Amino acid sequence: MNSPQAVRRLDHIPQAVRRLDLGYFVRPAAETGGAEPRVEPVLAYLVRHDAGLLLFDTGIGAADPETEAHYRPRRRPLAAALAAAGHRLADVSLVVNCHLHFDHCGGNPLLAGTPVLVQAAELDRARRGEYTVDALIDFPGAVYEELRGEAEVWPGVHIVPTPGHTAGHQSLVVRQPDGTVVLAGQARDFTSEFASDQLAQQAALDGVGAPLPGHPPWLERLNEFDPRRVLFAHDCSVWEPAR
């Protein structure tokens, strides 16, 4: 438990990254690997920077009746979530989607004219159909900046490819005065999975003999940024290093 002194110190840390609650959906038991369905949050993130306001993911888009019935989403409007954070849709100067499934890019059409940064492989796959909601991709006023790998968006703000959930998945790395924050999207569904990846890598580095679990190749690159916090799209928990 944090002491009152520790809580006060945390209150003075500049909050350059803010979480937005954009609703939830119910994942059927057939997709959870268990006996019951699971309710999962849909989280986006605002990054305030001298260069502007960046929005990482935009929430759940309207889907066809079959998909709606399958996932039973409950949406919080993007405009309302932004207003609660003291901003308007017009304040957003840049959008980054971790990937283009309908629960991550649903608010993009509300931001027509705002550049959307996406991996070229992800956009190509989305445009080939049977992948997402087509109306959320090539809507009137859509402006894409296609990336082919890593990029520094603004000073101290990096996009890093983290393929796995989709081939074009990407994460956002944000340098802050109190340490680096990684917005990992759906690179992993749960914080605990990311923690297991970290331990698997550490065991390999320590020379522990086989068999060992694997870990994704992109983990080494993210760790080069020395993250102090890693946040996810469908898990309210936050990963922090043990040290």
Phi and psi in degrees as GROMACS dihedral restraints (atoms count N, CA, C in turn):
[ dihedral_restraints ]
;  ai    aj    ak    al  type     phi  dphi    fc
    3     4     5     6     1   -70.5    20    10
    4     5     6     7     1   143.4    20    10
    6     7     8     9     1   -75.8    20    10
    7     8     9    10     1   161.1    20    10
    9    10    11    12     1   -56.0    20    10
   10    11    12    13     1   -35.5    20    10
   12    13    14    15     1   -63.6    20    10
   13    14    15    16     1   -40.9    20    10
   15    16    17    18     1   -65.3    20    10
   16    17    18    19     1   -40.2    20    10
   18    19    20    21     1   -63.0    20    10
   19    20    21    22     1   -42.0    20    10
   21    22    23    24     1   -63.3    20    10
   22    23    24    25     1   -39.5    20    10
   24    25    26    27     1   -63.5    20    10
   25    26    27    28     1   -40.3    20    10
   27    28    29    30     1   -63.3    20    10
   28    29    30    31     1   -33.7    20    10
   30    31    32    33     1   -64.0    20    10
   31    32    33    34     1   -22.4    20    10
   33    34    35    36     1   -93.9    20    10
   34    35    36    37     1    -0.3    20    10
   36    37    38    39     1   -74.2    20    10
   37    38    39    40     1   129.8    20    10
   39    40    41    42     1   -59.3    20    10
   40    41    42    43     1   130.9    20    10
   42    43    44    45     1   -99.5    20    10
   43    44    45    46     1    84.2    20    10
   45    46    47    48     1   -80.6    20    10
   46    47    48    49     1   -19.7    20    10
   48    49    50    51     1  -119.0    20    10
   49    50    51    52     1   128.9    20    10
   51    52    53    54     1  -128.9    20    10
   52    53    54    55     1   133.4    20    10
   54    55    56    57     1   -80.3    20    10
   55    56    57    58     1   141.6    20    10
   57    58    59    60     1  -117.3    20    10
   58    59    60    61     1   129.1    20    10
   60    61    62    63     1   -87.4    20    10
   61    62    63    64     1   114.3    20    10
   63    64    65    66     1  -112.8    20    10
   64    65    66    67     1    20.5    20    10
   66    67    68    69     1   113.5    20    10
   67    68    69    70     1  -155.0    20    10
   69    70    71    72     1  -160.9    20    10
   70    71    72    73     1   169.3    20    10
   72    73    74    75     1  -141.6    20    10
   73    74    75    76     1   166.6    20    10
   75    76    77    78     1  -109.9    20    10
   76    77    78    79     1   112.9    20    10
   78    79    80    81     1   -82.7    20    10
   79    80    81    82     1   124.3    20    10
   81    82    83    84     1   -62.3    20    10
   82    83    84    85     1   154.7    20    10
   84    85    86    87     1   -56.8    20    10
   85    86    87    88     1   -32.5    20    10
   87    88    89    90     1   -62.0    20    10
   88    89    90    91     1   -20.4    20    10
   90    91    92    93     1  -104.7    20    10
   91    92    93    94     1    -6.0    20    10
   93    94    95    96     1   -93.9    20    10
   94    95    96    97     1   -15.9    20    10
   96    97    98    99     1    77.6    20    10
   97    98    99   100     1    11.5    20    10
   99   100   101   102     1  -130.9    20    10
  100   101   102   103     1  -165.1    20    10
  102   103   104   105     1   -90.9    20    10
  103   104   105   106     1   -13.8    20    10
  105   106   107   108     1  -125.8    20    10
  106   107   108   109     1   156.8    20    10
  108   109   110   111     1   -69.7    20    10
  109   110   111   112     1   170.6    20    10
  111   112   113   114     1  -136.8    20    10
  112   113   114   115     1   132.8    20    10
  114   115   116   117     1   -90.1    20    10
  115   116   117   118     1   125.4    20    10
  117   118   119   120     1  -120.6    20    10
  118   119   120   121     1   136.0    20    10
  120   121   122   123     1   -72.8    20    10
  121   122   123   124     1   158.8    20    10
  123   124   125   126     1  -119.5    20    10
  124   125   126   127     1   111.8    20    10
  126   127   128   129     1  -117.4    20    10
  127   128   129   130     1   136.4    20    10
  129   130   131   132     1  -119.1    20    10
  130   131   132   133     1   172.5    20    10
  132   133   134   135     1  -140.5    20    10
  133   134   135   136     1   137.0    20    10
  135   136   137   138     1   -99.0    20    10
  136   137   138   139     1   135.6    20    10
  138   139   140   141     1  -118.7    20    10
  139   140   141   142     1   113.2    20    10
  141   142   143   144     1   -91.2    20    10
  142   143   144   145     1   128.4    20    10
  144   145   146   147     1  -144.3    20    10
  145   146   147   148     1   156.2    20    10
  147   148   149   150     1   -57.3    20    10
  148   149   150   151     1   -27.9    20    10
  150   151   152   153     1   -81.2    20    10
  151   152   153   154     1   -14.3    20    10
  153   154   155   156     1   149.7    20    10
  154   155   156   157     1  -164.2    20    10
  156   157   158   159     1  -114.9    20    10
  157   158   159   160     1   118.8    20    10
  159   160   161   162     1  -104.0    20    10
  160   161   162   163     1   137.4    20    10
  162   163   164   165     1  -115.2    20    10
  163   164   165   166     1   120.1    20    10
  165   166   167   168     1   -99.4    20    10
  166   167   168   169     1   104.9    20    10
  168   169   170   171     1    74.7    20    10
  169   170   171   172     1   156.2    20    10
  171   172   173   174     1  -135.8    20    10
  172   173   174   175     1     9.0    20    10
  174   175   176   177     1   100.8    20    10
  175   176   177   178     1  -168.4    20    10
  177   178   179   180     1   -92.1    20    10
  178   179   180   181     1   122.8    20    10
  180   181   182   183     1   -86.6    20    10
  181   182   183   184     1   162.3    20    10
  183   184   185   186     1   -70.7    20    10
  184   185   186   187     1   132.0    20    10
  186   187   188   189     1  -119.0    20    10
  187   188   189   190     1  -178.4    20    10
  189   190   191   192     1   -72.0    20    10
  190   191   192   193     1   160.4    20    10
  192   193   194   195     1   -55.6    20    10
  193   194   195   196     1   -36.6    20    10
  195   196   197   198     1   -64.8    20    10
  196   197   198   199     1   -44.3    20    10
  198   199   200   201     1   -67.0    20    10
  199   200   201   202     1   -39.7    20    10
  201   202   203   204     1   -59.8    20    10
  202   203   204   205     1   -44.2    20    10
  204   205   206   207     1   -68.3    20    10
  205   206   207   208     1   -32.7    20    10
  207   208   209   210     1   -69.2    20    10
  208   209   210   211     1   -42.2    20    10
  210   211   212   213     1  -106.8    20    10
  211   212   213   214     1   -13.8    20    10
  213   214   215   216     1    46.2    20    10
  214   215   216   217     1    54.9    20    10
  216   217   218   219     1   -70.8    20    10
  217   218   219   220     1   150.0    20    10
  219   220   221   222     1  -121.9    20    10
  220   221   222   223     1   118.7    20    10
  222   223   224   225     1  -102.1    20    10
  223   224   225   226     1   142.4    20    10
  225   226   227   228     1  -105.2    20    10
  226   227   228   229     1   122.4    20    10
  228   229   230   231     1   -56.9    20    10
  229   230   231   232     1   138.9    20    10
  231   232   233   234     1   -60.2    20    10
  232   233   234   235     1   -41.5    20    10
  234   235   236   237     1   -60.0    20    10
  235   236   237   238     1   -39.2    20    10
  237   238   239   240     1   -68.4    20    10
  238   239   240   241     1   -40.0    20    10
  240   241   242   243     1   -65.3    20    10
  241   242   243   244     1   -40.5    20    10
  243   244   245   246     1   -65.9    20    10
  244   245   246   247     1   -41.2    20    10
  246   247   248   249     1   -60.6    20    10
  247   248   249   250     1   -39.0    20    10
  249   250   251   252     1   -64.1    20    10
  250   251   252   253     1   -24.7    20    10
  252   253   254   255     1   -93.5    20    10
  253   254   255   256     1     3.6    20    10
  255   256   257   258     1    86.3    20    10
  256   257   258   259     1    23.4    20    10
  258   259   260   261     1  -134.0    20    10
  259   260   261   262     1   165.4    20    10
  261   262   263   264     1  -117.0    20    10
  262   263   264   265     1   165.1    20    10
  264   265   266   267     1   -55.2    20    10
  265   266   267   268     1   -38.4    20    10
  267   268   269   270     1   -67.3    20    10
  268   269   270   271     1   -16.4    20    10
  270   271   272   273     1   -78.1    20    10
  271   272   273   274     1   -19.3    20    10
  273   274   275   276     1   -74.0    20    10
  274   275   276   277     1   122.9    20    10
  276   277   278   279     1  -103.4    20    10
  277   278   279   280     1   -14.1    20    10
  279   280   281   282     1  -156.5    20    10
  280   281   282   283     1   138.8    20    10
  282   283   284   285     1  -115.9    20    10
  283   284   285   286     1   136.4    20    10
  285   286   287   288     1  -124.5    20    10
  286   287   288   289     1   122.5    20    10
  288   289   290   291     1  -101.6    20    10
  289   290   291   292     1   132.1    20    10
  291   292   293   294     1   -65.0    20    10
  292   293   294   295     1   -36.6    20    10
  294   295   296   297     1  -161.5    20    10
  295   296   297   298     1   179.8    20    10
  297   298   299   300     1  -111.0    20    10
  298   299   300   301     1    26.0    20    10
  300   301   302   303     1   -67.6    20    10
  301   302   303   304     1   155.4    20    10
  303   304   305   306     1   -64.5    20    10
  304   305   306   307     1   -18.9    20    10
  306   307   308   309     1   -88.9    20    10
  307   308   309   310     1     4.9    20    10
  309   310   311   312     1  -120.4    20    10
  310   311   312   313     1   -23.0    20    10
  312   313   314   315     1  -120.1    20    10
  313   314   315   316     1    18.9    20    10
  315   316   317   318     1   -63.3    20    10
  316   317   318   319     1   -29.3    20    10
  318   319   320   321     1   -93.0    20    10
  319   320   321   322     1     1.4    20    10
  321   322   323   324     1   -56.2    20    10
  322   323   324   325     1   -42.4    20    10
  324   325   326   327     1   -62.0    20    10
  325   326   327   328     1   -21.4    20    10
  327   328   329   330     1   -73.4    20    10
  328   329   330   331     1   -12.3    20    10
  330   331   332   333     1  -116.1    20    10
  331   332   333   334     1    36.0    20    10
  333   334   335   336     1   -53.8    20    10
  334   335   336   337     1   136.0    20    10
  336   337   338   339     1    91.2    20    10
  337   338   339   340     1   -15.3    20    10
  339   340   341   342     1   -86.8    20    10
  340   341   342   343     1   128.4    20    10
  342   343   344   345     1   -59.5    20    10
  343   344   345   346     1   136.9    20    10
  345   346   347   348     1  -114.7    20    10
  346   347   348   349     1   120.2    20    10
  348   349   350   351     1   -93.4    20    10
  349   350   351   352     1   125.7    20    10
  351   352   353   354     1  -149.8    20    10
  352   353   354   355     1   149.7    20    10
  354   355   356   357     1   -67.3    20    10
  355   356   357   358     1   138.0    20    10
  357   358   359   360     1   -57.7    20    10
  358   359   360   361     1   -38.2    20    10
  360   361   362   363     1   -64.1    20    10
  361   362   363   364     1   -35.5    20    10
  363   364   365   366     1   -69.5    20    10
  364   365   366   367     1   -44.6    20    10
  366   367   368   369     1   -65.6    20    10
  367   368   369   370     1   -39.7    20    10
  369   370   371   372     1   -61.6    20    10
  370   371   372   373     1   -43.3    20    10
  372   373   374   375     1   -66.3    20    10
  373   374   375   376     1   -40.8    20    10
  375   376   377   378     1   -63.0    20    10
  376   377   378   379     1   -34.0    20    10
  378   379   380   381     1   -79.5    20    10
  379   380   381   382     1    -8.5    20    10
  381   382   383   384     1   -90.1    20    10
  382   383   384   385     1     1.6    20    10
  384   385   386   387     1    84.7    20    10
  385   386   387   388     1   165.3    20    10
  387   388   389   390     1    54.9    20    10
  388   389   390   391     1    41.5    20    10
  390   391   392   393     1  -136.2    20    10
  391   392   393   394     1   -40.3    20    10
  393   394   395   396     1  -151.7    20    10
  394   395   396   397     1  -164.2    20    10
  396   397   398   399     1   -92.0    20    10
  397   398   399   400     1   113.9    20    10
  399   400   401   402     1   -56.8    20    10
  400   401   402   403     1   -36.4    20    10
  402   403   404   405     1   -65.9    20    10
  403   404   405   406     1   -17.0    20    10
  405   406   407   408     1   -86.4    20    10
  406   407   408   409     1    -6.5    20    10
  408   409   410   411     1  -100.1    20    10
  409   410   411   412     1   -65.2    20    10
  411   412   413   414     1  -104.8    20    10
  412   413   414   415     1    66.0    20    10
  414   415   416   417     1   -86.5    20    10
  415   416   417   418     1   160.8    20    10
  417   418   419   420     1   -58.2    20    10
  418   419   420   421     1   128.2    20    10
  420   421   422   423     1    87.5    20    10
  421   422   423   424     1     6.2    20    10
  423   424   425   426     1   -66.2    20    10
  424   425   426   427     1   131.1    20    10
  426   427   428   429     1  -128.9    20    10
  427   428   429   430     1   111.4    20    10
  429   430   431   432     1  -107.2    20    10
  430   431   432   433     1   141.3    20    10
  432   433   434   435     1  -114.8    20    10
  433   434   435   436     1   108.6    20    10
  435   436   437   438     1   -85.9    20    10
  436   437   438   439     1   131.2    20    10
  438   439   440   441     1  -108.2    20    10
  439   440   441   442     1   151.8    20    10
  441   442   443   444     1  -128.9    20    10
  442   443   444   445     1    71.0    20    10
  444   445   446   447     1   114.3    20    10
  445   446   447   448     1  -157.4    20    10
  447   448   449   450     1   -74.5    20    10
  448   449   450   451     1   149.6    20    10
  450   451   452   453     1  -152.8    20    10
  451   452   453   454     1   146.3    20    10
  453   454   455   456     1   -96.1    20    10
  454   455   456   457     1   110.1    20    10
  456   457   458   459     1   -71.7    20    10
  457   458   459   460     1   -54.7    20    10
  459   460   461   462     1  -133.3    20    10
  460   461   462   463     1   165.2    20    10
  462   463   464   465     1   -53.4    20    10
  463   464   465   466     1   121.3    20    10
  465   466   467   468     1    83.1    20    10
  466   467   468   469     1     4.2    20    10
  468   469   470   471     1  -123.2    20    10
  469   470   471   472     1   112.7    20    10
  471   472   473   474     1  -118.3    20    10
  472   473   474   475     1   141.3    20    10
  474   475   476   477     1   -98.3    20    10
  475   476   477   478     1   131.4    20    10
  477   478   479   480     1  -127.5    20    10
  478   479   480   481     1   123.2    20    10
  480   481   482   483     1   -60.8    20    10
  481   482   483   484     1   132.6    20    10
  483   484   485   486     1  -134.6    20    10
  484   485   486   487     1    65.4    20    10
  486   487   488   489     1   -65.5    20    10
  487   488   489   490     1   154.1    20    10
  489   490   491   492     1   156.3    20    10
  490   491   492   493     1   -71.8    20    10
  492   493   494   495     1   -58.2    20    10
  493   494   495   496     1   -43.9    20    10
  495   496   497   498     1  -135.3    20    10
  496   497   498   499     1   160.2    20    10
  498   499   500   501     1   -65.6    20    10
  499   500   501   502     1   -27.5    20    10
  501   502   503   504     1  -105.4    20    10
  502   503   504   505     1    20.3    20    10
  504   505   506   507     1   -65.0    20    10
  505   506   507   508     1   143.5    20    10
  507   508   509   510     1  -140.2    20    10
  508   509   510   511     1   154.5    20    10
  510   511   512   513     1  -120.2    20    10
  511   512   513   514     1   164.2    20    10
  513   514   515   516     1  -117.5    20    10
  514   515   516   517     1   132.3    20    10
  516   517   518   519     1  -112.5    20    10
  517   518   519   520     1   125.6    20    10
  519   520   521   522     1  -124.4    20    10
  520   521   522   523     1   116.4    20    10
  522   523   524   525     1   -75.4    20    10
  523   524   525   526     1   132.7    20    10
  525   526   527   528     1  -130.2    20    10
  526   527   528   529     1   161.0    20    10
  528   529   530   531     1   -57.2    20    10
  529   530   531   532     1   -32.0    20    10
  531   532   533   534     1   -98.3    20    10
  532   533   534   535     1    11.0    20    10
  534   535   536   537     1   129.5    20    10
  535   536   537   538     1   168.9    20    10
  537   538   539   540     1   -83.3    20    10
  538   539   540   541     1   136.6    20    10
  540   541   542   543     1  -109.9    20    10
  541   542   543   544     1   132.2    20    10
  543   544   545   546     1  -109.1    20    10
  544   545   546   547     1   124.9    20    10
  546   547   548   549     1   -96.7    20    10
  547   548   549   550     1   101.7    20    10
  549   550   551   552     1   -92.2    20    10
  550   551   552   553     1    -2.8    20    10
  552   553   554   555     1    56.3    20    10
  553   554   555   556     1  -126.1    20    10
  555   556   557   558     1  -111.5    20    10
  556   557   558   559     1    30.6    20    10
  558   559   560   561     1   -56.5    20    10
  559   560   561   562     1   -33.6    20    10
  561   562   563   564     1  -138.3    20    10
  562   563   564   565     1   143.7    20    10
  564   565   566   567     1   -68.8    20    10
  565   566   567   568     1   -36.3    20    10
  567   568   569   570     1  -129.5    20    10
  568   569   570   571     1   148.2    20    10
  570   571   572   573     1   -58.5    20    10
  571   572   573   574     1   -37.5    20    10
  573   574   575   576     1   -62.8    20    10
  574   575   576   577     1   -32.1    20    10
  576   577   578   579     1   -67.7    20    10
  577   578   579   580     1   -40.6    20    10
  579   580   581   582     1   -64.3    20    10
  580   581   582   583     1   -40.5    20    10
  582   583   584   585     1   -61.7    20    10
  583   584   585   586     1   -39.0    20    10
  585   586   587   588     1   -65.3    20    10
  586   587   588   589     1   -39.5    20    10
  588   589   590   591     1   -58.6    20    10
  589   590   591   592     1   -44.1    20    10
  591   592   593   594     1   -61.5    20    10
  592   593   594   595     1   -42.5    20    10
  594   595   596   597     1   -69.1    20    10
  595   596   597   598     1   -36.4    20    10
  597   598   599   600     1   -62.5    20    10
  598   599   600   601     1   -42.6    20    10
  600   601   602   603     1   -64.4    20    10
  601   602   603   604     1   -42.7    20    10
  603   604   605   606     1   -63.0    20    10
  604   605   606   607     1   -41.2    20    10
  606   607   608   609     1   -62.0    20    10
  607   608   609   610     1   -40.3    20    10
  609   610   611   612     1   -64.2    20    10
  610   611   612   613     1   -43.0    20    10
  612   613   614   615     1   -64.9    20    10
  613   614   615   616     1   -31.5    20    10
  615   616   617   618     1   -79.1    20    10
  616   617   618   619     1    -3.5    20    10
  618   619   620   621     1    80.8    20    10
  619   620   621   622     1    19.9    20    10
  621   622   623   624     1   -64.4    20    10
  622   623   624   625     1   135.0    20    10
  624   625   626   627     1   -71.5    20    10
  625   626   627   628     1   161.4    20    10
  627   628   629   630     1   -67.0    20    10
  628   629   630   631     1   155.4    20    10
  630   631   632   633     1   -84.2    20    10
  631   632   633   634     1   147.3    20    10
  633   634   635   636     1  -132.8    20    10
  634   635   636   637     1   151.1    20    10
  636   637   638   639     1   -69.0    20    10
  637   638   639   640     1   153.2    20    10
  639   640   641   642     1   -81.1    20    10
  640   641   642   643     1   172.2    20    10
  642   643   644   645     1  -145.3    20    10
  643   644   645   646     1   153.2    20    10
  645   646   647   648     1   -66.3    20    10
  646   647   648   649     1   144.9    20    10
  648   649   650   651     1   -59.7    20    10
  649   650   651   652     1   -29.9    20    10
  651   652   653   654     1   -71.6    20    10
  652   653   654   655     1   -11.9    20    10
  654   655   656   657     1   -61.6    20    10
  655   656   657   658     1   -38.8    20    10
  657   658   659   660     1   -59.7    20    10
  658   659   660   661     1   -41.5    20    10
  660   661   662   663     1   -66.6    20    10
  661   662   663   664     1   -44.3    20    10
  663   664   665   666     1   -60.7    20    10
  664   665   666   667     1   -38.7    20    10
  666   667   668   669     1   -69.6    20    10
  667   668   669   670     1   -20.4    20    10
  669   670   671   672     1   -64.9    20    10
  670   671   672   673     1   -21.6    20    10
  672   673   674   675     1   -84.6    20    10
  673   674   675   676     1    -3.2    20    10
  675   676   677   678     1    53.7    20    10
  676   677   678   679     1    60.9    20    10
  678   679   680   681     1   -65.4    20    10
  679   680   681   682     1   140.6    20    10
  681   682   683   684     1  -100.2    20    10
  682   683   684   685     1   -23.0    20    10
  684   685   686   687     1  -147.1    20    10
  685   686   687   688     1   140.5    20    10
  687   688   689   690     1  -127.8    20    10
  688   689   690   691     1   127.1    20    10
  690   691   692   693     1  -119.3    20    10
  691   692   693   694     1   153.6    20    10
  693   694   695   696     1  -127.3    20    10
  694   695   696   697     1   166.4    20    10
  696   697   698   699     1   -82.9    20    10
  697   698   699   700     1   -28.5    20    10
  699   700   701   702     1  -125.8    20    10
  700   701   702   703     1    24.2    20    10
  702   703   704   705     1  -147.5    20    10
  703   704   705   706     1   124.6    20    10
  705   706   707   708     1   -77.0    20    10
  706   707   708   709     1   -13.0    20    10
  708   709   710   711     1   -72.5    20    10
  709   710   711   712     1   155.2    20    10
  711   712   713   714     1  -121.5    20    10
  712   713   714   715     1   131.4    20    10
  714   715   716   717     1   -83.6    20    10
  715   716   717   718     1   135.1    20    10
  717   718   719   720     1  -133.6    20    10
  718   719   720   721     1   147.2    20    10
  720   721   722   723     1   -65.6    20    10
  721   722   723   724     1   152.4    20    10
  723   724   725   726     1   -69.0    20    10
  724   725   726   727     1   -26.6    20    10
